[in-house]
Amino acid sequence: MGINGPEFFVLLLIAILVIGPTRLPEYTQKLANLVKEVRRMASGAREQIKDEVGIDIDDVDWKKYDPRQYDPRRIIKEALMDDEPFKAVSSGAPAAVAAVAGAAAVPPTEPENAPTYKERQVIRLGAGESAPFDSEAT
């Protein structure tokens, strides 16, 4: 949905008739100032992005960030067909680091101040016994 040439010309002609020849120079000056201000703001935003991020917008490969290129089926297929086996490395885990480095796996050690957890108690129902029911929860 865009405005083509003839439609733009008709809109311009209607605007000239509505505004009138006496106020037309004033409104064209306002329009010119508005265009200059928008250009100044756009260039300021470009400079601010360059200062904060450290890259120029023109140097960014926008195709790399296009979400339409990410096909989950293709990504999964490439991951499954990968020749290299998957190696999970968690931060600070000595067993994972040793396994990746090719050394013998070191069993993980518990820190001295590690919290202790209670064993979860499982209550088994007898044969023919119904589960508890809370009428207010449904």
Helices and strands as residue ranges (DSSP letters): H 5-19, H 24-53, G 57-59, G 62-65, G 67-69, H 72-80, H 94-101
